[in-house]
C-alpha cells in the first residue's frame, strides 16, 4: 500500500513558510547574547554540521565558532548537556526521543546579567505515541523505535 511521509499533514503553503524561517535565532536578554537553533550549521548555513559526540570545551567552541553569543541553546542529538567554553552550550535534551519515557527540558533564569540553567526530566506515558506510530503507518517505524526510543516499544 502507498505510505505517506510523516510530514504529509503539512501542506505546501506551510512548507514554504517553514523553509523561510531562520536556522538560528539570536536575542539579547538582560545584556546576555543568546542564540537558539536546532544544531550548529555547516559552512554555507543551509545544512547542519555533523554531530559532535564528545562535548568537550574545544569541540563545542569549534562546532559553534560562527556564533557570537554568551549562551547557545541547541538540540538535534537529544542528549542533555551543559558545557562552558567561549560560550555556554546548552542542550536541553528531547521531549520524547529517549531510551526512557521522559520529557527532558531546561529552565533558564536570567537575572542581573547572570544565567542559571536547570536541566529537568518528567516521565510520561508513551503508549499513545506507540499507538499513533502504528495507526499513522509511519514509514520505518521499527527503525525509529530502535534508534530514537531505545526500542522501548515494539512497532
ZIUR-V248725 format. One record per pair of residues at least 6 apart in sequence whose C-alpha atoms are under 7 Angstrom apart, sorted by the first residue. I is the first residue (numbers start at 0). GAP is how many residues later the second one is. D is the distance in whole Angstrom. If there is no record, write none. Layout:
i gap d
I GAP D
I GAP D
This chain:
i gap d
2 136 7
4 134 7
5 132 6
22 14 6
23 11 7
23 12 6
23 13 5
24 10 6
24 11 5
24 12 6
25 8 6
25 9 4
25 10 6
26 6 6
26 7 5
26 8 6
27 6 6
29 82 7
29 83 6
30 82 6
31 38 6
31 81 6
32 36 5
32 37 5
32 38 7
33 35 5
33 36 6
33 37 5
33 38 6
34 34 6
34 36 6
34 37 5
34 38 6
35 36 6
35 37 5
35 38 6
36 36 6
36 37 5
37 36 5
37 37 5
37 38 6
38 9 6
38 35 5
38 36 6
38 37 6
39 8 6
39 9 6
39 23 6
39 24 6
40 6 6
40 7 4
40 8 5
41 6 5
41 7 4
56 26 6
56 27 6
56 28 5
60 24 6
60 25 6
68 18 6
69 17 5
69 18 6
70 16 5
70 17 4
70 18 6
71 15 7
71 16 6
71 17 5
71 18 6
72 16 6
72 17 5
72 18 6
73 16 6
73 17 5
74 16 5
74 17 7
74 18 6
77 15 4
77 16 5
77 19 7
78 12 7
78 14 5
79 11 5
79 12 5
79 13 4
80 9 6
80 10 5
80 11 7
81 7 6
81 8 5
81 9 6
82 6 5
82 7 7
91 12 6
91 13 5
91 14 5
91 27 7
92 11 5
92 12 6
93 9 6
93 10 5
93 11 7
94 8 4
94 9 5
94 10 7
95 6 6
95 7 5
96 51 5
96 52 5
97 50 6
97 51 5
97 52 6
98 50 5
98 51 4
98 53 6
100 22 6
100 23 6
100 24 7
100 25 6
101 19 6
101 20 5
101 21 4
101 22 5
102 18 6
102 19 5
102 20 6
103 16 6
103 17 4
103 18 7
104 14 6
104 15 5
104 16 7
105 11 7
105 12 5
105 13 4
105 14 5
106 10 6
106 11 5
106 12 7
107 7 7
107 8 6
107 9 5
107 10 6
108 6 6
108 7 5
108 8 6
109 6 6
129 23 7
132 8 7
133 21 7
140 14 6
141 13 5
144 6 5
144 8 7
